[in-house]
Amino acid sequence: MRRPCLVGLLLVSLSALGTKTPQAQTRPRARQLGIAPGVFAPGPLNAITDVPGVRVGHLTLIQGDDIRTDVTAIVPHPGNLFQQKVPAAIVVGNGFGKLIGSTQVKELGQLETPILLTNTLNVWEAAAALVDYTLAQPGNEEVLSVNPVVGETNDGWLNDIRRRPLRREHFLEALRSAATGPVEEGSVGAGTGTTAFGFERQIKGGIGTSSRLLPEAVGGYTVGVLVQSNFAGILTIDGVPVGKELGSYDYQDLDANVSKLRGGSCMVVVATDAPLDVRQLERLAWRAFAGMARTGATFQPGSGDYLIAFSVAESVRIPHHSSARTTEVTLLRHDRLGPLFQAVAEATEEAIYNSVLRATTVRGRDAHVAHALPLDELQRILKKYGRGK
């Protein structure tokens, strides 16, 4: 898990439809470079917000020369999520992390709050803000228990994480700003202070997203993925060993102190409108790690790699109160899950590419620098291997 000089405080709230930063105009997404993993087409936005009703909000906090931190909110549907819960599953690729709310989701298979992503030492403030947000929703006046879900990566290389600068209002602002539409990517929100795929030269990680729209012949469902990339590995793009070609990759110098390697982390959030129950969502979630592995992730010992998957399908929502003794749901057959498995792997792979391609260079704590992936070098390398445009 994971850290140019500004005076005073710069607080940027970026909703999914919010003001575009300079990076949005200068840094490409994967498909603009001819990188299009897999066989299925993306949705119209190629984002998690292609899944109906899903909203994303960012809050980016930059202060002085050592605060580079963040919040990203993912809201599954526009109604009262506590009163109309969605089926959800959490799987753990590597458990070195502080994922709040995971045990109840595992026990009940339900998500009753939005998901917040932030830095490692601010998860408790985020959880408290989610409780406040939920209790304040109309219809929740009698609620006495809330299970907030908060994921994190450690941005302590670029950010003075020990100061724990994020406060209740920051998390609430990310939730309030959540919107449908295009999702800002790169060095924003929960990706502000993250790094990825670096050793001697730290490569900037960040927020990335992608989606897949299945053909009607296999259901016509949408799968959307959002990632907070902050993990170790040897960057591989479309099968090309980019990290090795750049001369910046783990274990390149075995005489060096291997303990210098930072494990990093990755939070992956998957949304779909396919009618799936918790067991099916768990199976879907595991396949997302296939996409992560294709990018060169090596799931190091100190890495917290978590997958949260949920379905927004109306037929599988769980009302908080009901007078009925039983419930009926319509589920996709297990033998029809194959296209969704393919789609989630493809979308996760592309979301990670977008997270590093869109990220800008960031200088932070102790003059540490995380460099944007060099586009000219990348295009030269891709061309060498017959990839890209």
Secondary structure, DSSP 8 states (H G I E B T S, - for coil): -------SEEEEEEETTS---HHHHHS--GGGGT---SSS---SSSSGGGSTT-EEEEEEEEETTTEEEEEEEEES-SS-TTTEEEEEEEEEEEE-S--BTHHHHHHH-EE-S-EEEEEGGGHHHHHHHHHHHHHTSTT-TT------EEEEE--TTTS-GGG----HHHHHHHHHH-BSS----BSSGGGTT-EES-SSS-EE--EEEEEEE--GGGT--EEEEEEEEEE-B---BTTB-HHHHHT--TTS-TTS-GGG---EEEEEEEEE-S---HHHHHHHHHHHHHHHHHTTB---TT-EEEEEEEE--GGG-EES--S-SS-------GGG-HHHHHHHHHHHHHHHHHHHHS---EE-GGG-EEB---HHHHHHHHHHTT---
